[in-house]
Amino acid sequence: MAQKIDNKNFESSLSELENIVNKMENGDLTLEESLQAFEQGIKLTKDCQKALKTAEQKVNRLVPKDEKFVLEPFTAPSESNS
């Protein structure tokens, strides 16, 4: 069963991640604050990637079949960077 995508959680995680990046780029954080922000950024990145993967699994594509278009699950090309 496919997981439900939590749009609010994704949007808030992405927004928080952008805020962290801006703070770090401004150089206004201490070393300790930068490390904490970096750790939080990694967690948020993983959360966003998980939400995007779930969304990707839900994408369908229209394909021609018997003079009609039908929905089929989208299958991403396999990654060969392993």
PDB file of N, CA, C and O in Angstrom:
ATOM      1  N   MET A   1       0.841  -1.185   0.000  1.00  0.00           N
ATOM      2  CA  MET A   1       0.000   0.000   0.000  1.00  0.00           C
ATOM      3  C   MET A   1       0.883   1.245   0.000  1.00  0.00           C
ATOM      4  O   MET A   1       1.836   1.326   0.776  1.00  0.00           O
ATOM      5  N   ALA A   2       0.583   2.194  -0.844  1.00  0.00           N
ATOM      6  CA  ALA A   2       1.381   3.419  -0.952  1.00  0.00           C
ATOM      7  C   ALA A   2       1.162   4.319   0.260  1.00  0.00           C
ATOM      8  O   ALA A   2       0.065   4.387   0.814  1.00  0.00           O
ATOM      9  N   GLN A   3       2.220   5.001   0.654  1.00  0.00           N
ATOM     10  CA  GLN A   3       2.122   5.913   1.777  1.00  0.00           C
ATOM     11  C   GLN A   3       1.443   7.191   1.343  1.00  0.00           C
ATOM     12  O   GLN A   3       1.514   7.585   0.179  1.00  0.00           O
ATOM     13  N   LYS A   4       0.772   7.845   2.303  1.00  0.00           N
ATOM     14  CA  LYS A   4       0.148   9.131   2.033  1.00  0.00           C
ATOM     15  C   LYS A   4       1.207  10.225   2.106  1.00  0.00           C
ATOM     16  O   LYS A   4       2.085  10.202   2.968  1.00  0.00           O
ATOM     17  N   ILE A   5       1.109  11.172   1.196  1.00  0.00           N
ATOM     18  CA  ILE A   5       2.041  12.293   1.168  1.00  0.00           C
ATOM     19  C   ILE A   5       1.471  13.409   2.030  1.00  0.00           C
ATOM     20  O   ILE A   5       0.325  13.820   1.845  1.00  0.00           O
ATOM     21  N   ASP A   6       2.268  13.896   2.970  1.00  0.00           N
ATOM     22  CA  ASP A   6       1.855  14.985   3.839  1.00  0.00           C
ATOM     23  C   ASP A   6       2.412  16.287   3.266  1.00  0.00           C
ATOM     24  O   ASP A   6       3.555  16.657   3.533  1.00  0.00           O
ATOM     25  N   ASN A   7       1.578  16.980   2.465  1.00  0.00           N
ATOM     26  CA  ASN A   7       2.022  18.204   1.796  1.00  0.00           C
ATOM     27  C   ASN A   7       2.461  19.268   2.772  1.00  0.00           C
ATOM     28  O   ASN A   7       3.473  19.933   2.548  1.00  0.00           O
ATOM     29  N   LYS A   8       1.710  19.448   3.868  1.00  0.00           N
ATOM     30  CA  LYS A   8       2.069  20.469   4.848  1.00  0.00           C
ATOM     31  C   LYS A   8       3.433  20.173   5.448  1.00  0.00           C
ATOM     32  O   LYS A   8       4.259  21.073   5.599  1.00  0.00           O
ATOM     33  N   ASN A   9       3.666  18.928   5.786  1.00  0.00           N
ATOM     34  CA  ASN A   9       4.939  18.541   6.365  1.00  0.00           C
ATOM     35  C   ASN A   9       6.069  18.753   5.365  1.00  0.00           C
ATOM     36  O   ASN A   9       7.136  19.244   5.735  1.00  0.00           O
ATOM     37  N   PHE A  10       5.851  18.393   4.112  1.00  0.00           N
ATOM     38  CA  PHE A  10       6.872  18.588   3.086  1.00  0.00           C
ATOM     39  C   PHE A  10       7.175  20.071   2.921  1.00  0.00           C
ATOM     40  O   PHE A  10       8.336  20.479   2.913  1.00  0.00           O
ATOM     41  N   GLU A  11       6.126  20.874   2.788  1.00  0.00           N
ATOM     42  CA  GLU A  11       6.311  22.312   2.584  1.00  0.00           C
ATOM     43  C   GLU A  11       7.003  22.962   3.783  1.00  0.00           C
ATOM     44  O   GLU A  11       7.881  23.807   3.605  1.00  0.00           O
ATOM     45  N   SER A  12       6.617  22.579   4.993  1.00  0.00           N
ATOM     46  CA  SER A  12       7.254  23.178   6.175  1.00  0.00           C
ATOM     47  C   SER A  12       8.701  22.717   6.309  1.00  0.00           C
ATOM     48  O   SER A  12       9.565  23.502   6.699  1.00  0.00           O
ATOM     49  N   SER A  13       8.974  21.454   5.990  1.00  0.00           N
ATOM     50  CA  SER A  13      10.349  20.955   6.030  1.00  0.00           C
ATOM     51  C   SER A  13      11.212  21.679   5.014  1.00  0.00           C
ATOM     52  O   SER A  13      12.340  22.069   5.316  1.00  0.00           O
ATOM     53  N   LEU A  14      10.687  21.858   3.812  1.00  0.00           N
ATOM     54  CA  LEU A  14      11.436  22.547   2.771  1.00  0.00           C
ATOM     55  C   LEU A  14      11.690  24.006   3.154  1.00  0.00           C
ATOM     56  O   LEU A  14      12.785  24.526   2.941  1.00  0.00           O
ATOM     57  N   SER A  15      10.687  24.655   3.712  1.00  0.00           N
ATOM     58  CA  SER A  15      10.831  26.048   4.142  1.00  0.00           C
ATOM     59  C   SER A  15      11.868  26.172   5.264  1.00  0.00           C
ATOM     60  O   SER A  15      12.701  27.079   5.259  1.00  0.00           O
ATOM     61  N   GLU A  16      11.802  25.254   6.213  1.00  0.00           N
ATOM     62  CA  GLU A  16      12.774  25.267   7.316  1.00  0.00           C
ATOM     63  C   GLU A  16      14.190  25.011   6.789  1.00  0.00           C
ATOM     64  O   GLU A  16      15.154  25.623   7.248  1.00  0.00           O
ATOM     65  N   LEU A  17      14.300  24.111   5.832  1.00  0.00           N
ATOM     66  CA  LEU A  17      15.605  23.825   5.228  1.00  0.00           C
ATOM     67  C   LEU A  17      16.157  25.065   4.522  1.00  0.00           C
ATOM     68  O   LEU A  17      17.346  25.361   4.635  1.00  0.00           O
ATOM     69  N   GLU A  18      15.315  25.782   3.806  1.00  0.00           N
ATOM     70  CA  GLU A  18      15.741  27.018   3.145  1.00  0.00           C
ATOM     71  C   GLU A  18      16.198  28.056   4.166  1.00  0.00           C
ATOM     72  O   GLU A  18      17.181  28.763   3.943  1.00  0.00           O
ATOM     73  N   ASN A  19      15.483  28.145   5.283  1.00  0.00           N
ATOM     74  CA  ASN A  19      15.879  29.086   6.340  1.00  0.00           C
ATOM     75  C   ASN A  19      17.247  28.732   6.926  1.00  0.00           C
ATOM     76  O   ASN A  19      18.067  29.612   7.186  1.00  0.00           O
ATOM     77  N   ILE A  20      17.478  27.454   7.126  1.00  0.00           N
ATOM     78  CA  ILE A  20      18.763  27.002   7.667  1.00  0.00           C
ATOM     79  C   ILE A  20      19.887  27.353   6.694  1.00  0.00           C
ATOM     80  O   ILE A  20      20.937  27.850   7.101  1.00  0.00           O
ATOM     81  N   VAL A  21      19.663  27.097   5.425  1.00  0.00           N
ATOM     82  CA  VAL A  21      20.679  27.408   4.414  1.00  0.00           C
ATOM     83  C   VAL A  21      20.986  28.900   4.415  1.00  0.00           C
ATOM     84  O   VAL A  21      22.151  29.296   4.375  1.00  0.00           O
ATOM     85  N   ASN A  22      19.942  29.730   4.461  1.00  0.00           N
ATOM     86  CA  ASN A  22      20.149  31.183   4.479  1.00  0.00           C
ATOM     87  C   ASN A  22      20.953  31.622   5.696  1.00  0.00           C
ATOM     88  O   ASN A  22      21.860  32.446   5.573  1.00  0.00           O
ATOM     89  N   LYS A  23      20.633  31.083   6.867  1.00  0.00           N
ATOM     90  CA  LYS A  23      21.366  31.441   8.087  1.00  0.00           C
ATOM     91  C   LYS A  23      22.833  31.036   7.987  1.00  0.00           C
ATOM     92  O   LYS A  23      23.725  31.786   8.384  1.00  0.00           O
ATOM     93  N   MET A  24      23.068  29.845   7.451  1.00  0.00           N
ATOM     94  CA  MET A  24      24.442  29.370   7.337  1.00  0.00           C
ATOM     95  C   MET A  24      25.219  30.187   6.305  1.00  0.00           C
ATOM     96  O   MET A  24      26.398  30.479   6.502  1.00  0.00           O
ATOM     97  N   GLU A  25      24.557  30.556   5.207  1.00  0.00           N
ATOM     98  CA  GLU A  25      25.228  31.353   4.178  1.00  0.00           C
ATOM     99  C   GLU A  25      25.565  32.757   4.676  1.00  0.00           C
ATOM    100  O   GLU A  25      26.569  33.338   4.266  1.00  0.00           O
ATOM    101  N   ASN A  26      24.731  33.298   5.555  1.00  0.00           N
ATOM    102  CA  ASN A  26      24.980  34.631   6.096  1.00  0.00           C
ATOM    103  C   ASN A  26      26.159  34.659   7.053  1.00  0.00           C
ATOM    104  O   ASN A  26      26.731  35.722   7.296  1.00  0.00           O
ATOM    105  N   GLY A  27      26.529  33.512   7.598  1.00  0.00           N
ATOM    106  CA  GLY A  27      27.671  33.443   8.502  1.00  0.00           C
ATOM    107  C   GLY A  27      27.400  34.013   9.879  1.00  0.00           C
ATOM    108  O   GLY A  27      28.336  34.354  10.602  1.00  0.00           O
ATOM    109  N   ASP A  28      26.138  34.123  10.253  1.00  0.00           N
ATOM    110  CA  ASP A  28      25.777  34.708  11.545  1.00  0.00           C
ATOM    111  C   ASP A  28      25.724  33.680  12.677  1.00  0.00           C
ATOM    112  O   ASP A  28      25.420  34.040  13.815  1.00  0.00           O
ATOM    113  N   LEU A  29      26.008  32.425  12.392  1.00  0.00           N
ATOM    114  CA  LEU A  29      25.911  31.378  13.402  1.00  0.00           C
ATOM    115  C   LEU A  29      27.281  31.061  13.990  1.00  0.00           C
ATOM    116  O   LEU A  29      28.306  31.163  13.316  1.00  0.00           O
ATOM    117  N   THR A  30      27.273  30.675  15.258  1.00  0.00           N
ATOM    118  CA  THR A  30      28.501  30.195  15.877  1.00  0.00           C
ATOM    119  C   THR A  30      28.802  28.807  15.312  1.00  0.00           C
ATOM    120  O   THR A  30      27.980  28.225  14.604  1.00  0.00           O
ATOM    121  N   LEU A  31      29.966  28.293  15.625  1.00  0.00           N
ATOM    122  CA  LEU A  31      30.327  26.954  15.155  1.00  0.00           C
ATOM    123  C   LEU A  31      29.332  25.922  15.672  1.00  0.00           C
ATOM    124  O   LEU A  31      28.873  25.064  14.918  1.00  0.00           O
ATOM    125  N   GLU A  32      29.001  26.006  16.953  1.00  0.00           N
ATOM    126  CA  GLU A  32      28.047  25.056  17.545  1.00  0.00           C
ATOM    127  C   GLU A  32      26.673  25.178  16.882  1.00  0.00           C
ATOM    128  O   GLU A  32      26.037  24.168  16.580  1.00  0.00           O
ATOM    129  N   GLU A  33      26.219  26.399  16.660  1.00  0.00           N
ATOM    130  CA  GLU A  33      24.929  26.613  16.000  1.00  0.00           C
ATOM    131  C   GLU A  33      24.958  26.094  14.564  1.00  0.00           C
ATOM    132  O   GLU A  33      23.972  25.542  14.077  1.00  0.00           O
ATOM    133  N   SER A  34      26.089  26.273  13.895  1.00  0.00           N
ATOM    134  CA  SER A  34      26.238  25.772  12.528  1.00  0.00           C
ATOM    135  C   SER A  34      26.163  24.253  12.487  1.00  0.00           C
ATOM    136  O   SER A  34      25.526  23.687  11.598  1.00  0.00           O
ATOM    137  N   LEU A  35      26.806  23.591  13.438  1.00  0.00           N
ATOM    138  CA  LEU A  35      26.749  22.119  13.495  1.00  0.00           C
ATOM    139  C   LEU A  35      25.335  21.632  13.755  1.00  0.00           C
ATOM    140  O   LEU A  35      24.879  20.673  13.132  1.00  0.00           O
ATOM    141  N   GLN A  36      24.639  22.289  14.673  1.00  0.00           N
ATOM    142  CA  GLN A  36      23.250  21.911  14.964  1.00  0.00           C
ATOM    143  C   GLN A  36      22.362  22.155  13.742  1.00  0.00           C
ATOM    144  O   GLN A  36      21.501  21.336  13.422  1.00  0.00           O
ATOM    145  N   ALA A  37      22.575  23.282  13.065  1.00  0.00           N
ATOM    146  CA  ALA A  37      21.798  23.594  11.878  1.00  0.00           C
ATOM    147  C   ALA A  37      22.077  22.573  10.775  1.00  0.00           C
ATOM    148  O   ALA A  37      21.163  22.147  10.069  1.00  0.00           O
ATOM    149  N   PHE A  38      23.335  22.187  10.633  1.00  0.00           N
ATOM    150  CA  PHE A  38      23.710  21.191   9.632  1.00  0.00           C
ATOM    151  C   PHE A  38      23.012  19.858   9.918  1.00  0.00           C
ATOM    152  O   PHE A  38      22.458  19.237   9.011  1.00  0.00           O
ATOM    153  N   GLU A  39      23.040  19.427  11.170  1.00  0.00           N
ATOM    154  CA  GLU A  39      22.375  18.169  11.546  1.00  0.00           C
ATOM    155  C   GLU A  39      20.875  18.238  11.274  1.00  0.00           C
ATOM    156  O   GLU A  39      20.291  17.284  10.761  1.00  0.00           O
ATOM    157  N   GLN A  40      20.257  19.358  11.615  1.00  0.00           N
ATOM    158  CA  GLN A  40      18.829  19.537  11.355  1.00  0.00           C
ATOM    159  C   GLN A  40      18.570  19.549   9.849  1.00  0.00           C
ATOM    160  O   GLN A  40      17.576  18.988   9.387  1.00  0.00           O
ATOM    161  N   GLY A  41      19.448  20.178   9.092  1.00  0.00           N
ATOM    162  CA  GLY A  41      19.307  20.215   7.644  1.00  0.00           C
ATOM    163  C   GLY A  41      19.367  18.834   7.016  1.00  0.00           C
ATOM    164  O   GLY A  41      18.623  18.538   6.081  1.00  0.00           O
ATOM    165  N   ILE A  42      20.252  17.990   7.527  1.00  0.00           N
ATOM    166  CA  ILE A  42      20.343  16.609   7.027  1.00  0.00           C
ATOM    167  C   ILE A  42      19.040  15.864   7.289  1.00  0.00           C
ATOM    168  O   ILE A  42      18.539  15.160   6.413  1.00  0.00           O
ATOM    169  N   LYS A  43      18.491  16.017   8.491  1.00  0.00           N
ATOM    170  CA  LYS A  43      17.223  15.359   8.825  1.00  0.00           C
ATOM    171  C   LYS A  43      16.102  15.852   7.918  1.00  0.00           C
ATOM    172  O   LYS A  43      15.317  15.055   7.405  1.00  0.00           O
ATOM    173  N   LEU A  44      16.028  17.162   7.723  1.00  0.00           N
ATOM    174  CA  LEU A  44      14.986  17.725   6.866  1.00  0.00           C
ATOM    175  C   LEU A  44      15.138  17.267   5.424  1.00  0.00           C
ATOM    176  O   LEU A  44      14.146  17.001   4.745  1.00  0.00           O
ATOM    177  N   THR A  45      16.384  17.175   4.953  1.00  0.00           N
ATOM    178  CA  THR A  45      16.640  16.698   3.597  1.00  0.00           C
ATOM    179  C   THR A  45      16.131  15.273   3.429  1.00  0.00           C
ATOM    180  O   THR A  45      15.498  14.953   2.424  1.00  0.00           O
ATOM    181  N   LYS A  46      16.402  14.424   4.400  1.00  0.00           N
ATOM    182  CA  LYS A  46      15.926  13.033   4.340  1.00  0.00           C
ATOM    183  C   LYS A  46      14.407  12.981   4.340  1.00  0.00           C
ATOM    184  O   LYS A  46      13.814  12.192   3.604  1.00  0.00           O
ATOM    185  N   ASP A  47      13.764  13.822   5.168  1.00  0.00           N
ATOM    186  CA  ASP A  47      12.302  13.863   5.211  1.00  0.00           C
ATOM    187  C   ASP A  47      11.730  14.281   3.860  1.00  0.00           C
ATOM    188  O   ASP A  47      10.758  13.695   3.383  1.00  0.00           O
ATOM    189  N   CYS A  48      12.336  15.296   3.247  1.00  0.00           N
ATOM    190  CA  CYS A  48      11.881  15.775   1.939  1.00  0.00           C
ATOM    191  C   CYS A  48      12.091  14.712   0.862  1.00  0.00           C
ATOM    192  O   CYS A  48      11.217  14.503   0.020  1.00  0.00           O
ATOM    193  N   GLN A  49      13.238  14.042   0.882  1.00  0.00           N
ATOM    194  CA  GLN A  49      13.515  12.996  -0.102  1.00  0.00           C
ATOM    195  C   GLN A  49      12.516  11.853   0.027  1.00  0.00           C
ATOM    196  O   GLN A  49      12.072  11.296  -0.977  1.00  0.00           O
ATOM    197  N   LYS A  50      12.166  11.506   1.253  1.00  0.00           N
ATOM    198  CA  LYS A  50      11.186  10.438   1.479  1.00  0.00           C
ATOM    199  C   LYS A  50       9.820  10.834   0.910  1.00  0.00           C
ATOM    200  O   LYS A  50       9.154  10.023   0.267  1.00  0.00           O
ATOM    201  N   ALA A  51       9.407  12.085   1.150  1.00  0.00           N
ATOM    202  CA  ALA A  51       8.129  12.564   0.623  1.00  0.00           C
ATOM    203  C   ALA A  51       8.134  12.579  -0.900  1.00  0.00           C
ATOM    204  O   ALA A  51       7.140  12.219  -1.530  1.00  0.00           O
ATOM    205  N   LEU A  52       9.246  12.995  -1.491  1.00  0.00           N
ATOM    206  CA  LEU A  52       9.346  13.024  -2.954  1.00  0.00           C
ATOM    207  C   LEU A  52       9.321  11.613  -3.544  1.00  0.00           C
ATOM    208  O   LEU A  52       8.723  11.390  -4.596  1.00  0.00           O
ATOM    209  N   LYS A  53       9.963  10.669  -2.874  1.00  0.00           N
ATOM    210  CA  LYS A  53       9.963   9.286  -3.335  1.00  0.00           C
ATOM    211  C   LYS A  53       8.545   8.721  -3.300  1.00  0.00           C
ATOM    212  O   LYS A  53       8.130   8.009  -4.214  1.00  0.00           O
ATOM    213  N   THR A  54       7.807   9.044  -2.236  1.00  0.00           N
ATOM    214  CA  THR A  54       6.418   8.599  -2.123  1.00  0.00           C
ATOM    215  C   THR A  54       5.582   9.200  -3.244  1.00  0.00           C
ATOM    216  O   THR A  54       4.750   8.512  -3.835  1.00  0.00           O
ATOM    217  N   ALA A  55       5.797  10.482  -3.543  1.00  0.00           N
ATOM    218  CA  ALA A  55       5.065  11.142  -4.621  1.00  0.00           C
ATOM    219  C   ALA A  55       5.409  10.507  -5.965  1.00  0.00           C
ATOM    220  O   ALA A  55       4.526  10.290  -6.795  1.00  0.00           O
ATOM    221  N   GLU A  56       6.670  10.212  -6.177  1.00  0.00           N
ATOM    222  CA  GLU A  56       7.112   9.602  -7.424  1.00  0.00           C
ATOM    223  C   GLU A  56       6.421   8.260  -7.645  1.00  0.00           C
ATOM    224  O   GLU A  56       6.072   7.912  -8.773  1.00  0.00           O
ATOM    225  N   GLN A  57       6.229   7.519  -6.572  1.00  0.00           N
ATOM    226  CA  GLN A  57       5.590   6.211  -6.681  1.00  0.00           C
ATOM    227  C   GLN A  57       4.122   6.321  -7.055  1.00  0.00           C
ATOM    228  O   GLN A  57       3.540   5.358  -7.557  1.00  0.00           O
ATOM    229  N   LYS A  58       3.513   7.479  -6.820  1.00  0.00           N
ATOM    230  CA  LYS A  58       2.103   7.666  -7.126  1.00  0.00           C
ATOM    231  C   LYS A  58       1.855   8.205  -8.530  1.00  0.00           C
ATOM    232  O   LYS A  58       0.712   8.253  -8.987  1.00  0.00           O
ATOM    233  N   VAL A  59       2.912   8.605  -9.207  1.00  0.00           N
ATOM    234  CA  VAL A  59       2.748   9.199 -10.525  1.00  0.00           C
ATOM    235  C   VAL A  59       2.337   8.115 -11.525  1.00  0.00           C
ATOM    236  O   VAL A  59       2.895   7.018 -11.549  1.00  0.00           O
ATOM    237  N   ASN A  60       1.364   8.453 -12.333  1.00  0.00           N
ATOM    238  CA  ASN A  60       0.927   7.558 -13.407  1.00  0.00           C
ATOM    239  C   ASN A  60       1.211   8.229 -14.736  1.00  0.00           C
ATOM    240  O   ASN A  60       1.460   9.433 -14.797  1.00  0.00           O
ATOM    241  N   ARG A  61       1.172   7.458 -15.776  1.00  0.00           N
ATOM    242  CA  ARG A  61       1.360   8.023 -17.105  1.00  0.00           C
ATOM    243  C   ARG A  61       0.277   7.494 -18.030  1.00  0.00           C
ATOM    244  O   ARG A  61      -0.201   6.370 -17.871  1.00  0.00           O
ATOM    245  N   LEU A  62      -0.103   8.316 -18.995  1.00  0.00           N
ATOM    246  CA  LEU A  62      -1.066   7.913 -20.011  1.00  0.00           C
ATOM    247  C   LEU A  62      -0.320   7.239 -21.149  1.00  0.00           C
ATOM    248  O   LEU A  62       0.659   7.772 -21.670  1.00  0.00           O
ATOM    249  N   VAL A  63      -0.794   6.067 -21.525  1.00  0.00           N
ATOM    250  CA  VAL A  63      -0.170   5.358 -22.642  1.00  0.00           C
ATOM    251  C   VAL A  63      -1.263   4.923 -23.617  1.00  0.00           C
ATOM    252  O   VAL A  63      -2.366   4.562 -23.207  1.00  0.00           O
ATOM    253  N   PRO A  64      -0.946   4.963 -24.898  1.00  0.00           N
ATOM    254  CA  PRO A  64      -1.941   4.530 -25.883  1.00  0.00           C
ATOM    255  C   PRO A  64      -2.118   3.008 -25.837  1.00  0.00           C
ATOM    256  O   PRO A  64      -1.152   2.249 -25.756  1.00  0.00           O
ATOM    257  N   LYS A  65      -3.386   2.593 -25.891  1.00  0.00           N
ATOM    258  CA  LYS A  65      -3.675   1.162 -25.890  1.00  0.00           C
ATOM    259  C   LYS A  65      -5.041   0.955 -26.553  1.00  0.00           C
ATOM    260  O   LYS A  65      -6.044   1.509 -26.103  1.00  0.00           O
ATOM    261  N   ASP A  66      -5.073   0.175 -27.596  1.00  0.00           N
ATOM    262  CA  ASP A  66      -6.324  -0.119 -28.304  1.00  0.00           C
ATOM    263  C   ASP A  66      -7.083   1.150 -28.673  1.00  0.00           C
ATOM    264  O   ASP A  66      -8.276   1.272 -28.394  1.00  0.00           O
ATOM    265  N   GLU A  67      -6.385   2.091 -29.299  1.00  0.00           N
ATOM    266  CA  GLU A  67      -6.960   3.349 -29.768  1.00  0.00           C
ATOM    267  C   GLU A  67      -7.525   4.209 -28.634  1.00  0.00           C
ATOM    268  O   GLU A  67      -8.329   5.105 -28.891  1.00  0.00           O
ATOM    269  N   LYS A  68      -7.129   3.958 -27.407  1.00  0.00           N
ATOM    270  CA  LYS A  68      -7.516   4.751 -26.246  1.00  0.00           C
ATOM    271  C   LYS A  68      -6.261   5.042 -25.439  1.00  0.00           C
ATOM    272  O   LYS A  68      -5.201   4.466 -25.683  1.00  0.00           O
ATOM    273  N   PHE A  69      -6.395   5.923 -24.498  1.00  0.00           N
ATOM    274  CA  PHE A  69      -5.310   6.162 -23.555  1.00  0.00           C
ATOM    275  C   PHE A  69      -5.707   5.580 -22.211  1.00  0.00           C
ATOM    276  O   PHE A  69      -6.819   5.802 -21.733  1.00  0.00           O
ATOM    277  N   VAL A  70      -4.796   4.834 -21.606  1.00  0.00           N
ATOM    278  CA  VAL A  70      -5.052   4.239 -20.296  1.00  0.00           C
ATOM    279  C   VAL A  70      -3.945   4.670 -19.324  1.00  0.00           C
ATOM    280  O   VAL A  70      -2.818   4.959 -19.727  1.00  0.00           O
ATOM    281  N   LEU A  71      -4.294   4.705 -18.051  1.00  0.00           N
ATOM    282  CA  LEU A  71      -3.311   5.047 -17.025  1.00  0.00           C
ATOM    283  C   LEU A  71      -2.545   3.809 -16.602  1.00  0.00           C
ATOM    284  O   LEU A  71      -3.131   2.768 -16.305  1.00  0.00           O
ATOM    285  N   GLU A  72      -1.244   3.936 -16.579  1.00  0.00           N
ATOM    286  CA  GLU A  72      -0.379   2.868 -16.072  1.00  0.00           C
ATOM    287  C   GLU A  72       0.532   3.469 -15.023  1.00  0.00           C
ATOM    288  O   GLU A  72       0.869   4.650 -15.101  1.00  0.00           O
ATOM    289  N   PRO A  73       0.932   2.689 -14.055  1.00  0.00           N
ATOM    290  CA  PRO A  73       1.900   3.209 -13.072  1.00  0.00           C
ATOM    291  C   PRO A  73       3.193   3.607 -13.749  1.00  0.00           C
ATOM    292  O   PRO A  73       3.675   2.919 -14.649  1.00  0.00           O
ATOM    293  N   PHE A  74       3.739   4.699 -13.319  1.00  0.00           N
ATOM    294  CA  PHE A  74       5.014   5.156 -13.858  1.00  0.00           C
ATOM    295  C   PHE A  74       6.133   4.369 -13.215  1.00  0.00           C
ATOM    296  O   PHE A  74       6.169   4.218 -11.994  1.00  0.00           O
ATOM    297  N   THR A  75       7.040   3.871 -14.022  1.00  0.00           N
ATOM    298  CA  THR A  75       8.214   3.193 -13.492  1.00  0.00           C
ATOM    299  C   THR A  75       9.440   3.971 -13.911  1.00  0.00           C
ATOM    300  O   THR A  75       9.695   4.168 -15.099  1.00  0.00           O
ATOM    301  N   ALA A  76      10.193   4.407 -12.925  1.00  0.00           N
ATOM    302  CA  ALA A  76      11.402   5.180 -13.187  1.00  0.00           C
ATOM    303  C   ALA A  76      12.484   4.253 -13.706  1.00  0.00           C
ATOM    304  O   ALA A  76      12.537   3.085 -13.321  1.00  0.00           O
ATOM    305  N   PRO A  77      13.340   4.754 -14.567  1.00  0.00           N
ATOM    306  CA  PRO A  77      14.464   3.940 -15.027  1.00  0.00           C
ATOM    307  C   PRO A  77      15.333   3.550 -13.832  1.00  0.00           C
ATOM    308  O   PRO A  77      15.528   4.349 -12.916  1.00  0.00           O
ATOM    309  N   SER A  78      15.845   2.347 -13.840  1.00  0.00           N
ATOM    310  CA  SER A  78      16.663   1.901 -12.720  1.00  0.00           C
ATOM    311  C   SER A  78      17.958   2.699 -12.680  1.00  0.00           C
ATOM    312  O   SER A  78      18.532   3.052 -13.711  1.00  0.00           O
ATOM    313  N   GLU A  79      18.397   2.971 -11.454  1.00  0.00           N
ATOM    314  CA  GLU A  79      19.627   3.742 -11.273  1.00  0.00           C
ATOM    315  C   GLU A  79      20.831   2.828 -11.382  1.00  0.00           C
ATOM    316  O   GLU A  79      20.855   1.757 -10.776  1.00  0.00           O
ATOM    317  N   SER A  80      21.820   3.235 -12.140  1.00  0.00           N
ATOM    318  CA  SER A  80      23.013   2.397 -12.319  1.00  0.00           C
ATOM    319  C   SER A  80      24.215   2.994 -11.621  1.00  0.00           C
ATOM    320  O   SER A  80      25.347   2.620 -11.926  1.00  0.00           O
ATOM    321  N   ASN A  81      23.999   3.924 -10.681  1.00  0.00           N
ATOM    322  CA  ASN A  81      25.095   4.586  -9.968  1.00  0.00           C
ATOM    323  C   ASN A  81      25.491   3.848  -8.699  1.00  0.00           C
ATOM    324  O   ASN A  81      26.167   4.424  -7.846  1.00  0.00           O
ATOM    325  N   SER A  82      25.091   2.591  -8.548  1.00  0.00           N
ATOM    326  CA  SER A  82      25.374   1.858  -7.307  1.00  0.00           C
ATOM    327  C   SER A  82      26.801   1.446  -7.200  1.00  0.00           C
ATOM    328  O   SER A  82      27.191   0.822  -6.213  1.00  0.00           O
TER     329      SER A  82
END
